[in-house]
Each structure stands twice: as C-alpha cells, then as structure tokens.
Amino acid sequence: MARGECLPIIAPFSALSAKQTPLLLHRQDSLFKSLLAVLKGEFFAQFLWAIPWCILINVSPYCLNKIIQYIECKTCGPPTTVNYLFVFGLFFSSLFESLCNQNALHIGRRIFVHTIAICNAEVFAKALRRKDMASPADKSEEEKASDKKKDGTLNIASK
C-alpha cells in the first residue's frame, strides 16, 4: 500500500473558513429576526405537532361525556355498540394526544438549546471583537511580552 493512499483528503483552511454558520447566512437587523429565520423549520414542525394536540385535548372529555350519558340512561341513548366506539375513542385520543404533546415539547426543547447556543456564540464573538479593538496594533515588543504574562481573562459585563 502506497503512503497516503488511504488517508482522507482534508480541505484547505480557506475552504473551511468560507463555510458560514446558519445564523450568519440570515444576518438581520435584530437577533430576534435572525433566530426566527434560522429556526423557522423547527418552529413550523412544532406548530404541526401542536395543532393535533389542541384538537385531541377536547376529544377525551367528549368521549367521556358520552360514556357517562350511556351509563345514566342505557335505553335512551344510541345502541351499545356505538358506545364501544366512544370507549376506544377515549383510549386512542389520549394516546395520540400524549404523542403529539411529547413531540411538540421535544422540538421546543431543541429550539431552546439551539437558541442558547447561538446566543452564547454571539456573546463570545462580541467579546473577541472587543478584545481585538482594545489592543492597539502599535504596541512595542516589551508591552506585548508583559501582556502575555498577565492573566488573559475578559470581563464582558464591565464594558
């Protein structure tokens, strides 16, 4: 086997830096608009799971009401076989209601994690920009050496 034959091809650094994060592709005037542009697919998926949940949350009480009406008056309501549909409807509506609710909440948690990650990245980028602006380019070699010896912490809240 020749040397380097099985090694993967690594892209040059310039090609890696050309890739931008999704937030940078949707750069808007405000952070809120940028987050909406980046997370619109996840918001739409959460909406699609929340709509059936909102409908199914009303089916269980309706089926339960019909079952109680049948128990109170067995002769004045629909036949017994129809009431079995209400019993199974109560079970399956509760099952699908829980499924839709859990999926909507899971997507909401993912949106929260993505939002926190994006906000942390923006704060970190702003801190780096401020540190770059705070250090002038015309420092002498002695000042640069003394800066390296100091602790390199940065307090974002102070500025």
Secondary structure as GFF3:
##gff-version 3
##sequence-region A 1 159
A	DSSP	alpha_helix	13	18	.	.	.	ID=ss1
A	DSSP	alpha_helix	22	25	.	.	.	ID=ss2
A	DSSP	alpha_helix	31	38	.	.	.	ID=ss3
A	DSSP	alpha_helix	40	56	.	.	.	ID=ss4
A	DSSP	alpha_helix	59	72	.	.	.	ID=ss5
A	DSSP	alpha_helix	80	134	.	.	.	ID=ss6
A	DSSP	alpha_helix	141	149	.	.	.	ID=ss7
###
